[in-house]
Amino acid sequence: MTKDPLIRKRQIIEGSLAILVLLAGLLIRIQYLDERPFWVDEAESSINALTILENGYPTDAYLGIPIYENTLIQPWPGNAEYEFRDLSYSDKHVAVYHGWLPLYAIAGSFALHGVTPDFANGVPAVKHDLNEWKRRTRAARLPAILFGVLFLAVIFAGGRILYGPDAAWAGLLVGSIYPYHIAISRQARYYSAEVALTTACAVSLWLLVKDCKWKHVYLAAAAFVLLFYTHILSFTAASLVCLLVAPVIVRRHVAGVRKLTTFAALATAGTLPWIFVTEFYRQQGHIPRAWPLLNLPSDFWRYPPVQVSSAAAGIIIALLTAWVVLMKPRVSLRLAAPAKKLAPVLLFLGVWAVCGYATFVAFVPAVSFDSGRLNLSYWGPLFLLASVTAAAITRVLVPRYSLVLAPVLLLMVFMATGRRPNFHETFAAGNWKADAIVLDRLGATSMDRTTKLYAAPNDHLILSFYSGLPVQDITPVRKSYLDAYPGNIIYIDRSVSVETGFLTAESIQEAALRDGYRLSPEAAETWSILLRTRDYREAMLKSVSRSAPQEVEAVPPFGRQLLTAHHRKLPSVFTSSSLELVTRGFAISSWTDWRNVLKYRFIGPEARSSVHANYADRLRGSDAVILSNADTALYLSRWHPADVNDGIEFRFVR
């Protein structure tokens, strides 16, 4: 049957407009891709991708050294250099902690951009400049942009399928400028792909419930397999929802059993071989989970899946919908019809959110219990539900203009709850400054073939990716190896101060003036550097000392007042960290403490900190430079006998 020309024309116009909005979403997300350097997890994913270009699959070594990402718990008794292995990799030396699809996507982007792996050969030297750092950054982040656009397309299609064109346009228009989604779409991580594919699984599973055609079976199987290779916990949550709705599918469709069996067979065939080939399952029993560290039920409020305002609105809408559907009040069809159509969607996507949250809490590793990741496994389906709900409300209020007003209502709700569009976000011009200072200094440092480079975790991944140098995390290295290594060692620590706002040059000038001292801007800046790094220097001097630690400079009264206020503020800095759960129960007063707990949480941080740190004897007597504009300390350690009784002389370089 030939379609009505008017209907066809309307479809062409709507499709063209949707493509324009998708392009706008792409342009919004692709801005500023190289304005900020990687944070640690982006460097981790990008290094994994470079190992794919080297070997065809993500392996556990790059630049000739093992890759370390997570908490250390697995001993490595046969290795003279490293005390621990990283559970992010299986016994077959392949990555199993993170899904492979985003890693292959980044590797593909690298290949298209001509980005190649570096190799550790010859005299160590920094291999890349700022232009190359930015090019590599853009290439690594581009796949997340494309997955972000895929999410917008899935939201548009899902809105139409689950409710209608008003829901589709609400999701597409608001999603294209939604700040959270823009943020995750600009990171070289799995987040954007996880959100897109979780939503695709939800839409395809709804199609199985609704129509259960063979094409829906194949579509759902493909979506589930791709989600498995993106994020296994989200795949687990999706599979749980599938089990819960399976009886509904069987009851509604004559061939439901046969089609569900086919779906299960396809999903199993697409995932089971990888599990056995990589021996993924062998690592799972050793990984510490987050739930034993939680204080329930109080932590449900500390780590909420949504804001209180959003939760309250959701509960009210759910109760009203249930009242209309179950109690069948005498209301007009205009009021009842939208609620009746909303009810099954609300139940389906609500169950998805519950399964995603429960799966995350029950199975996520402790070191990955980040409040920012908590809702990734169900954010897409919940956003789809918000779009559908906005359409249902406007159909009740002004059905004639629902197509226009549903996006407006959704945008107003999100803006009222603090989610304001940020696609005009501007970035500070000095975002690359600290990295450039560190790498320039590293490039100017004398190195030979025997020089080994170490860094505090997890800056080693960022430094390795941008410099092309084999910079290793120092925490898994044996103390005996560091003490006995005959060549030079360079150690880089990029967090020598904690920002509380009390030790800025301006604060010091004001405090000095109150005490009757008039400091020049230069003198205030000097005192700011001394006070901000004082705790760090004292801690390092204590750790390397064999007797009484060296004294640092005396502090004037105004400085002591500011230090007291600074120390009072310190605990709140670390208790508000996104990884607070891992460090809970430990006294944290510096980034060194924080990293030690993060790495040694399950093997005893106290026994490996301060004077017990594996680098304590090796760094004694080293040349130490603090790059004050980069918040970084760089040590050059030549071999010396363990009983040498020298401290560390810190020099400051701006």
C-alpha positions as CSV (number, residue, x, y, z in Angstrom):
1,M,0.0,0.0,0.0
2,T,1.3,3.4,-1.0
3,K,1.6,5.9,1.9
4,D,-0.4,9.0,1.9
5,P,1.8,11.8,0.4
6,L,1.1,14.1,3.3
7,I,2.2,11.5,5.8
8,R,5.3,10.8,3.8
9,K,6.1,14.5,3.5
10,R,5.6,14.9,7.3
11,Q,8.0,12.0,7.9
12,I,10.6,13.4,5.6
13,I,10.4,16.8,7.4
14,E,10.5,15.2,10.8
15,G,13.4,13.0,9.9
16,S,15.3,16.0,8.4
17,L,14.7,18.0,11.6
18,A,15.9,15.1,13.8
19,I,19.1,14.8,11.7
20,L,19.7,18.6,12.2
21,V,19.3,18.2,16.0
22,L,21.6,15.2,16.0
23,L,24.2,17.3,14.1
24,A,23.7,20.1,16.6
25,G,24.3,17.6,19.4
26,L,27.4,16.5,17.7
27,L,28.7,20.0,17.3
28,I,28.0,20.9,20.9
29,R,29.9,17.8,22.2
30,I,32.8,18.0,19.9
31,Q,33.8,21.5,21.1
32,Y,36.7,21.8,23.5
33,L,37.8,18.2,23.1
34,D,41.5,19.1,23.6
35,E,41.2,22.0,26.0
36,R,41.8,19.8,29.0
37,P,44.4,17.0,29.4
38,F,43.3,13.6,30.4
39,W,42.4,12.7,34.0
40,V,43.8,9.3,35.1
41,D,41.0,7.0,33.9
42,E,41.1,8.5,30.4
43,A,44.8,7.8,30.2
44,E,44.2,4.3,31.4
45,S,41.6,3.6,28.6
46,S,43.9,5.2,26.0
47,I,46.9,3.1,27.0
48,N,44.7,0.0,26.8
49,A,43.7,1.1,23.3
50,L,47.4,1.5,22.3
51,T,48.1,-2.0,23.4
52,I,45.4,-3.1,21.0
53,L,47.3,-1.4,18.2
54,E,50.4,-3.3,19.3
55,N,48.9,-6.8,19.9
56,G,45.4,-6.9,18.5
57,Y,43.8,-7.1,21.9
58,P,44.2,-5.1,25.2
59,T,47.1,-6.5,27.2
60,D,48.6,-5.9,30.6
61,A,51.9,-4.2,29.5
62,Y,52.8,-1.0,27.7
63,L,56.3,0.5,27.0
64,G,57.8,-2.7,28.4
65,I,56.3,-2.4,31.9
66,P,53.1,-3.8,33.5
67,I,50.1,-1.6,33.6
68,Y,48.7,-0.8,37.1
69,E,45.3,0.7,37.6
70,N,43.6,-0.6,40.8
71,T,43.9,-1.6,44.4
72,L,46.8,-4.0,45.0
73,I,45.8,-7.3,46.5
74,Q,47.3,-10.1,44.4
75,P,50.9,-11.0,45.4
76,W,53.5,-11.7,42.6
77,P,55.9,-14.0,44.4
78,G,57.9,-15.0,41.3
79,N,58.8,-11.4,40.3
80,A,61.9,-9.7,41.7
81,E,60.8,-6.2,40.7
82,Y,57.0,-6.1,41.5
83,E,55.4,-7.3,44.7
84,F,51.9,-7.3,43.3
85,R,50.0,-7.9,40.0
86,D,47.0,-5.9,39.0
87,L,43.6,-7.7,39.0
88,S,42.5,-5.6,36.0
89,Y,44.2,-8.3,33.9
90,S,43.7,-12.0,33.8
91,D,46.3,-14.7,34.1
92,K,46.4,-14.7,30.3
93,H,47.6,-11.1,30.4
94,V,44.5,-9.5,28.9
95,A,42.3,-6.7,30.2
96,V,39.1,-8.0,31.9
97,Y,38.2,-5.3,34.4
98,H,36.7,-3.0,31.7
99,G,34.7,-3.9,28.6
100,W,36.6,-4.1,25.3
101,L,34.2,-2.3,22.9
102,P,35.1,1.3,24.1
103,L,38.8,0.3,24.0
104,Y,38.6,-0.9,20.4
105,A,36.6,2.2,19.5
106,I,39.5,4.4,20.9
107,A,42.0,2.2,19.1
108,G,40.1,2.6,15.9
109,S,40.1,6.4,16.3
110,F,43.9,6.3,17.0
111,A,44.4,4.3,13.8
112,L,42.4,6.8,11.8
113,H,44.3,9.7,13.3
114,G,47.7,8.1,12.7
115,V,48.3,7.8,16.5
116,T,50.7,4.9,17.1
117,P,52.1,3.2,20.2
118,D,55.4,4.4,21.7
119,F,58.2,2.0,22.4
120,A,60.8,2.1,25.2
121,N,64.1,1.9,23.3
122,G,67.3,3.8,23.6
123,V,67.9,6.7,26.0
124,P,64.6,7.8,27.6
125,A,63.3,11.1,26.2
126,V,60.0,12.9,26.1
127,K,58.6,12.0,22.6
128,H,55.7,14.4,22.1
129,D,55.0,18.1,22.3
130,L,51.8,20.0,23.2
131,N,50.4,19.8,19.7
132,E,50.7,16.0,19.7
133,W,49.3,15.8,23.2
134,K,46.2,17.6,22.0
135,R,45.9,15.6,18.9
136,R,46.0,12.3,20.9
137,T,43.5,13.7,23.3
138,R,41.0,14.6,20.5
139,A,41.5,11.2,18.9
140,A,40.8,9.3,22.2
141,R,37.7,11.3,23.0
142,L,36.1,11.2,19.6
143,P,34.4,7.7,20.0
144,A,32.6,8.9,23.1
145,I,31.2,11.8,21.1
146,L,29.9,9.3,18.5
147,F,28.3,7.1,21.2
148,G,26.8,10.3,22.6
149,V,25.1,11.0,19.3
150,L,24.0,7.3,19.1
151,F,22.3,7.8,22.5
152,L,20.4,10.8,21.2
153,A,19.2,8.7,18.2
154,V,18.2,5.9,20.5
155,I,16.3,8.3,22.8
156,F,14.4,9.7,19.8
157,A,13.5,6.3,18.4
158,G,12.7,5.0,21.9
159,G,10.5,7.9,22.7
160,R,8.4,7.2,19.6
161,I,8.3,3.5,20.3
162,L,7.4,3.7,24.0
163,Y,5.0,6.6,23.8
164,G,4.9,8.8,20.8
165,P,6.5,11.7,18.9
166,D,6.1,14.2,21.8
167,A,8.3,12.0,24.0
168,A,10.7,11.5,21.2
169,W,11.2,15.2,20.6
170,A,11.4,15.9,24.3
171,G,14.2,13.4,24.7
172,L,16.1,14.5,21.6
173,L,16.0,18.2,22.2
174,V,16.7,18.2,25.9
175,G,19.2,15.4,25.6
176,S,21.2,17.3,23.0
177,I,22.0,20.0,25.6
178,Y,21.8,18.0,28.8
179,P,24.9,18.9,30.8
180,Y,25.5,15.5,32.4
181,H,25.4,13.7,29.0
182,I,27.6,16.3,27.4
183,A,30.2,15.8,30.2
184,I,30.3,12.0,29.8
185,S,30.4,12.3,26.0
186,R,33.6,14.3,26.2
187,Q,35.6,11.6,28.1
188,A,37.8,8.9,26.6
189,R,35.9,6.3,28.7
190,Y,33.2,3.7,28.5
191,Y,30.5,6.0,30.1
192,S,29.0,7.3,26.8
193,A,28.8,3.9,25.3
194,E,27.3,2.4,28.4
195,V,24.5,4.9,28.6
196,A,23.8,4.6,24.8
197,L,23.8,0.8,24.8
198,T,21.9,0.4,28.1
199,T,19.1,2.6,26.6
200,A,19.2,0.6,23.3
201,C,18.8,-2.6,25.3
202,A,15.8,-1.2,27.1
203,V,14.1,-0.1,23.9
204,S,14.8,-3.4,22.1
205,L,13.5,-5.4,25.1
206,W,10.4,-3.3,25.1
207,L,9.9,-4.2,21.5
208,L,10.1,-7.9,22.5
209,V,7.5,-7.3,25.1
210,K,5.2,-5.4,22.7
211,D,5.6,-7.1,19.3
212,C,8.2,-9.8,19.6
213,K,9.0,-9.9,15.9
214,W,12.1,-11.8,14.7
215,K,13.8,-8.6,13.8
216,H,13.3,-7.5,17.4
217,V,15.0,-10.7,18.6
218,Y,18.1,-10.0,16.5
219,L,18.2,-6.4,17.4
220,A,17.9,-7.1,21.2
221,A,20.6,-9.8,20.9
222,A,23.0,-7.4,19.2
223,A,22.3,-4.7,21.7
224,F,22.8,-7.0,24.7
225,V,26.1,-8.5,23.3
226,L,27.5,-5.0,22.6
227,L,26.5,-3.9,26.1
228,F,28.3,-7.0,27.5
229,Y,31.5,-5.8,25.8
230,T,31.0,-2.3,27.2
231,H,30.1,-2.9,30.8
232,I,29.4,-6.3,32.3
233,L,27.5,-5.0,35.4
234,S,25.1,-3.0,33.2
235,F,24.7,-6.2,31.1
236,T,23.9,-8.1,34.2
237,A,21.2,-5.6,35.2
238,A,19.7,-5.7,31.7
239,S,19.7,-9.5,31.8
240,L,17.9,-9.4,35.2
241,V,15.2,-7.2,33.7
242,C,14.9,-9.6,30.8
243,L,14.3,-12.5,33.2
244,L,11.6,-10.5,34.9
245,V,9.7,-9.7,31.8
246,A,10.2,-13.1,30.1
247,P,6.9,-14.5,31.5
248,V,5.1,-11.5,30.1
249,I,6.7,-12.1,26.6
250,V,5.7,-15.8,26.8
251,R,2.2,-15.0,27.8
252,R,1.6,-12.3,25.2
253,H,3.1,-14.0,22.2
254,V,2.5,-17.5,20.7
255,A,6.1,-17.9,19.6
256,G,7.5,-16.2,22.7
257,V,9.3,-19.3,24.1
258,R,11.0,-20.0,20.7
259,K,12.0,-16.4,20.2
260,L,13.3,-15.9,23.7
261,T,15.3,-19.1,23.4
262,T,16.8,-17.8,20.2
263,F,17.6,-14.5,21.8
264,A,19.3,-16.3,24.8
265,A,21.3,-18.5,22.4
266,L,22.5,-15.6,20.3
267,A,23.5,-13.6,23.4
268,T,25.3,-16.6,24.9
269,A,27.1,-17.3,21.7
270,G,28.3,-13.7,21.6
271,T,29.6,-13.6,25.1
272,L,30.5,-17.0,26.5
273,P,33.6,-17.6,24.3
274,W,35.2,-14.3,25.5
275,I,34.6,-15.4,29.1
276,F,36.4,-18.7,28.6
277,V,39.1,-17.4,26.3
278,T,40.1,-14.6,28.7
279,E,39.4,-16.6,31.9
280,F,37.6,-13.5,33.1
281,Y,35.9,-15.5,35.8
282,R,39.1,-16.4,37.7
283,Q,39.6,-12.8,38.8
284,Q,36.2,-12.1,40.1
285,G,36.4,-14.0,43.4
286,H,39.5,-12.0,44.4
287,I,38.2,-8.5,43.7
288,P,37.0,-6.7,46.9
289,R,33.4,-5.6,46.5
290,A,32.0,-2.3,47.8
291,W,29.0,-3.5,49.7
292,P,30.8,-4.8,52.8
293,L,32.1,-1.2,53.3
294,L,28.7,0.4,53.1
295,N,26.8,1.5,56.2
296,L,23.2,0.6,55.3
297,P,20.6,2.1,55.2
298,S,22.3,5.4,55.9
299,D,24.5,5.2,52.8
300,F,21.4,5.1,50.6
301,W,21.1,8.8,51.4
302,R,24.8,9.5,51.0
303,Y,24.9,8.0,47.6
304,P,21.4,8.7,46.2
305,P,20.6,7.7,42.6
306,V,18.7,10.9,42.0
307,Q,18.1,14.3,43.7
308,V,15.5,14.4,46.4
309,S,13.4,16.8,44.2
310,S,13.5,14.4,41.3
311,A,12.6,11.4,43.5
312,A,9.7,13.2,45.1
313,A,8.3,14.2,41.6
314,G,8.7,10.6,40.4
315,I,6.9,9.2,43.4
316,I,4.0,11.6,43.0
317,I,3.7,10.8,39.3
318,A,3.8,7.0,40.0
319,L,1.1,7.3,42.6
320,L,-1.2,9.4,40.4
321,T,-0.7,7.0,37.5
322,A,-1.4,4.0,39.7
323,W,-4.5,5.7,41.0
324,V,-5.9,6.3,37.5
325,V,-5.1,2.8,36.3
326,L,-6.0,0.7,39.3
327,M,-8.8,2.8,41.0
328,K,-10.4,3.8,37.6
329,P,-11.8,7.1,38.8
330,R,-14.5,8.9,36.8
331,V,-12.3,11.2,34.9
332,S,-12.4,12.2,31.2
333,L,-10.6,10.1,28.6
334,R,-8.3,13.1,28.0
335,L,-7.0,12.7,31.5
336,A,-7.1,8.9,31.8
337,A,-5.6,7.9,28.4
338,P,-2.1,9.4,28.9
339,A,-1.9,7.9,32.4
340,K,-2.9,4.4,31.1
341,K,-0.3,4.6,28.3
342,L,2.3,5.8,30.7
343,A,1.7,3.1,33.3
344,P,3.5,0.1,31.6
345,V,6.4,2.3,30.5
346,L,6.7,3.7,34.1
347,L,6.7,0.1,35.5
348,F,9.2,-1.2,32.9
349,L,11.8,1.6,33.1
350,G,11.3,1.9,36.9
351,V,12.1,-1.8,37.3
352,W,15.2,-1.2,35.1
353,A,16.4,1.6,37.4
354,V,15.9,-0.6,40.5
355,C,17.8,-3.5,38.9
356,G,20.6,-1.2,37.8
357,Y,21.0,0.3,41.2
358,A,20.8,-3.0,43.0
359,T,23.3,-4.7,40.7
360,F,25.8,-1.8,41.1
361,V,25.6,-1.9,44.9
362,A,25.8,-5.7,45.1
363,F,28.7,-6.3,42.7
364,V,30.7,-3.2,42.0
365,P,34.3,-3.4,43.1
366,A,35.2,-1.1,46.1
367,V,37.7,0.9,44.1
368,S,35.0,1.6,41.5
369,F,32.3,2.7,43.9
370,D,32.4,6.3,42.6
371,S,29.2,8.4,43.2
372,G,29.6,9.8,39.7
373,R,29.3,6.3,38.2
374,L,26.5,5.1,40.4
375,N,23.7,5.9,37.9
376,L,25.4,5.1,34.6
377,S,23.8,1.7,34.3
378,Y,20.2,3.2,34.4
379,W,20.6,6.9,33.6
380,G,19.6,6.4,29.9
381,P,16.4,4.5,30.7
382,L,15.5,7.0,33.4
383,F,16.1,9.9,31.0
384,L,13.8,8.1,28.5
385,L,11.2,7.8,31.2
386,A,11.5,11.5,32.0
387,S,10.8,12.3,28.4
388,V,7.8,10.0,28.3
389,T,6.5,11.5,31.5
390,A,6.8,15.0,30.2
391,A,4.8,14.0,27.1
392,A,2.1,12.3,29.3
393,I,1.8,15.5,31.5
394,T,1.4,17.8,28.5
395,R,-1.1,15.4,26.9
396,V,-3.2,15.8,30.0
397,L,-2.8,19.6,30.2
398,V,-2.7,20.7,26.6
399,P,-2.9,17.7,24.3
400,R,-3.2,19.8,21.2
401,Y,0.3,21.3,21.7
402,S,2.0,18.3,23.4
403,L,4.6,18.0,20.6
404,V,5.9,21.5,21.3
405,L,5.3,21.7,25.0
406,A,6.7,18.3,26.1
407,P,10.3,19.4,25.4
408,V,9.7,22.8,27.0
409,L,8.3,21.1,30.2
410,L,11.2,18.7,30.4
411,L,13.7,21.5,30.0
412,M,12.0,23.6,32.6
413,V,12.0,20.7,35.1
414,F,15.7,20.0,34.6
415,M,16.7,23.6,34.8
416,A,14.6,24.0,38.0
417,T,16.6,21.2,39.6
418,G,20.0,22.7,38.8
419,R,20.8,20.9,35.5
420,R,21.5,23.9,33.3
421,P,22.9,23.5,29.8
422,N,26.7,24.1,29.7
423,F,27.5,23.8,26.0
424,H,28.9,27.3,26.1
425,E,31.4,26.3,28.8
426,T,34.7,28.0,28.5
427,F,38.0,26.6,29.7
428,A,40.9,28.3,31.4
429,A,43.8,29.0,29.1
430,G,46.3,27.3,31.5
431,N,44.7,23.8,31.5
432,W,47.8,22.3,29.9
433,K,50.2,24.4,31.8
434,A,50.9,22.0,34.7
435,D,51.4,19.0,32.4
436,A,53.7,21.1,30.2
437,I,55.8,22.2,33.1
438,V,56.2,18.7,34.4
439,L,57.1,17.1,31.1
440,D,59.4,20.0,30.1
441,R,61.3,19.5,33.3
442,L,61.4,15.8,32.8
443,G,62.7,16.3,29.3
444,A,65.5,18.6,30.7
445,T,66.5,16.0,33.3
446,S,69.6,14.0,32.6
447,M,68.7,10.4,31.8
448,D,70.5,7.4,30.4
449,R,69.5,3.9,29.4
450,T,69.5,2.6,32.9
451,T,67.3,5.4,34.4
452,K,63.9,4.2,35.7
453,L,61.0,6.5,36.1
454,Y,58.3,6.2,38.8
455,A,55.3,8.3,39.8
456,A,52.8,8.4,42.5
457,P,49.6,6.6,41.5
458,N,47.9,7.2,39.2
459,D,49.7,10.0,37.5
460,H,52.0,7.4,36.0
461,L,49.4,6.6,33.3
462,I,48.9,10.2,32.3
463,L,52.7,10.8,32.2
464,S,53.3,7.6,30.2
465,F,50.6,8.4,27.6
466,Y,51.7,12.0,26.9
467,S,55.4,11.6,27.2
468,G,55.9,8.2,25.6
469,L,58.2,7.4,28.5
470,P,57.8,4.2,30.6
471,V,56.7,5.8,33.9
472,Q,55.6,3.2,36.4
473,D,53.4,3.4,39.5
474,I,55.8,3.1,42.5
475,T,53.3,1.4,44.9
476,P,53.6,-2.2,43.5
477,V,57.4,-2.1,43.3
478,R,59.4,-4.2,45.9
479,K,61.3,-2.1,48.4
480,S,64.3,-4.5,48.0
481,Y,64.3,-3.8,44.3
482,L,64.3,0.0,44.7
483,D,67.0,-0.1,47.3
484,A,69.3,-2.3,45.2
485,Y,68.7,-0.9,41.8
486,P,72.1,0.4,40.6
487,G,70.9,3.0,38.1
488,N,69.3,6.4,38.6
489,I,65.7,6.6,39.6
490,I,63.4,9.5,38.9
491,Y,60.3,9.8,41.1
492,I,57.4,12.2,40.3
493,D,54.8,13.2,42.8
494,R,52.1,15.5,41.3
495,S,50.1,16.3,44.4
496,V,52.3,18.0,46.9
497,S,49.5,20.2,48.4
498,V,45.8,20.1,49.2
499,E,43.7,23.1,48.3
500,T,41.5,24.4,51.1
501,G,41.5,28.1,50.2
502,F,43.4,29.3,53.3
503,L,46.9,29.3,51.9
504,T,46.5,31.5,48.8
505,A,48.8,34.5,48.4
506,E,45.8,36.8,48.9
507,S,44.9,35.1,52.2
508,I,48.5,35.4,53.4
509,Q,48.7,39.1,52.6
510,E,45.4,39.8,54.5
511,A,46.5,37.7,57.5
512,A,50.0,39.3,57.6
513,L,48.4,42.8,57.4
514,R,46.2,42.0,60.4
515,D,49.4,41.1,62.3
516,G,51.1,44.3,61.3
517,Y,53.2,42.9,58.4
518,R,52.9,44.4,54.9
519,L,53.9,41.7,52.3
520,S,54.6,42.4,48.7
521,P,52.7,40.2,46.2
522,E,56.0,38.3,45.5
523,A,56.7,37.6,49.2
524,A,53.0,36.5,49.7
525,E,53.4,34.1,46.8
526,T,56.6,32.7,48.2
527,W,54.9,32.1,51.6
528,S,52.0,30.6,49.9
529,I,54.2,28.0,48.2
530,L,56.1,27.3,51.4
531,L,52.9,26.8,53.5
532,R,51.0,24.8,50.8
533,T,53.9,22.3,50.6
534,R,55.0,22.4,54.2
535,D,53.0,19.3,55.3
536,Y,54.2,17.4,52.3
537,R,57.9,18.3,52.9
538,E,57.7,17.5,56.6
539,A,56.1,14.1,55.8
540,M,58.7,13.2,53.2
541,L,61.6,14.3,55.5
542,K,60.2,12.1,58.2
543,S,59.8,9.1,56.0
544,V,63.4,9.2,54.7
545,S,65.1,10.1,58.0
546,R,67.0,7.5,60.0
547,S,67.2,9.7,63.0
548,A,65.6,13.1,63.8
549,P,64.1,14.5,60.6
550,Q,65.3,17.8,59.2
551,E,63.7,21.0,60.3
552,V,61.9,23.1,57.7
553,E,61.6,26.9,57.8
554,A,60.1,28.7,60.8
555,V,56.6,30.0,60.3
556,P,55.5,33.5,61.4
557,P,52.4,34.0,63.5
558,F,50.1,34.8,60.6
559,G,51.3,31.6,58.9
560,R,50.5,29.5,61.9
561,Q,47.0,30.8,62.1
562,L,46.4,30.0,58.5
563,L,47.9,26.5,58.8
564,T,45.6,25.8,61.8
565,A,42.6,26.8,59.7
566,H,44.0,24.7,56.8
567,H,44.4,21.6,59.0
568,R,40.8,22.0,60.3
569,K,39.5,22.0,56.7
570,L,41.5,19.0,55.5
571,P,39.3,16.2,56.6
572,S,36.3,17.5,54.7
573,V,38.3,17.6,51.5
574,F,38.8,13.9,51.6
575,T,35.4,12.9,53.1
576,S,33.8,14.6,50.1
577,S,35.9,12.7,47.6
578,S,34.0,10.6,45.1
579,L,36.0,7.5,46.3
580,E,35.3,8.3,50.0
581,L,34.0,4.7,50.5
582,V,37.4,3.2,49.9
583,T,39.2,5.6,52.3
584,R,36.5,5.4,55.0
585,G,37.9,4.5,58.4
586,F,41.4,5.9,57.8
587,A,42.9,9.3,58.9
588,I,43.6,11.1,55.7
589,S,45.4,14.5,55.8
590,S,47.2,14.5,52.4
591,W,47.1,13.2,48.9
592,T,49.9,10.8,49.9
593,D,47.7,9.3,52.6
594,W,44.8,9.1,50.2
595,R,46.7,7.3,47.6
596,N,48.3,4.9,50.0
597,V,44.8,3.9,51.3
598,L,43.5,3.7,47.8
599,K,46.2,1.3,46.7
600,Y,46.9,-0.7,50.0
601,R,43.4,-0.6,51.5
602,F,43.1,-4.4,51.7
603,I,46.7,-5.2,52.6
604,G,47.4,-2.7,55.4
605,P,48.2,0.9,54.4
606,E,49.8,1.7,57.8
607,A,52.6,-0.9,57.2
608,R,53.5,0.8,53.9
609,S,53.3,4.5,54.7
610,S,55.7,7.1,56.1
611,V,59.0,5.4,57.2
612,H,57.7,2.1,55.9
613,A,57.1,3.3,52.3
614,N,58.9,1.3,49.7
615,Y,60.7,4.5,48.5
616,A,61.8,5.7,52.0
617,D,65.4,4.5,51.9
618,R,65.9,5.0,48.2
619,L,64.9,8.7,48.1
620,R,67.2,9.6,51.0
621,G,69.7,12.1,49.8
622,S,68.0,12.6,46.5
623,D,67.9,15.9,44.6
624,A,64.4,17.2,45.0
625,V,62.8,20.0,43.0
626,I,59.3,21.3,43.7
627,L,57.7,22.8,40.6
628,S,55.5,25.2,42.4
629,N,53.4,26.2,39.4
630,A,52.6,22.5,38.7
631,D,52.1,21.3,42.3
632,T,54.7,18.6,41.6
633,A,57.8,17.3,43.3
634,L,60.5,15.6,41.1
635,Y,63.2,13.5,42.7
636,L,66.5,12.3,41.2
637,S,67.9,9.5,43.2
638,R,71.3,8.0,42.6
639,W,72.1,4.6,44.2
640,H,73.5,4.8,47.7
641,P,74.0,2.4,50.6
642,A,70.9,2.0,52.8
643,D,72.6,3.3,55.9
644,V,73.4,6.8,54.4
645,N,72.0,9.3,56.8
646,D,71.0,12.2,54.6
647,G,67.7,14.0,54.3
648,I,66.3,15.8,51.3
649,E,67.1,19.3,50.2
650,F,64.1,20.7,48.5
651,R,64.6,23.4,45.8
652,F,61.7,25.5,44.5
653,V,61.3,26.3,40.8
654,R,58.6,28.4,39.3
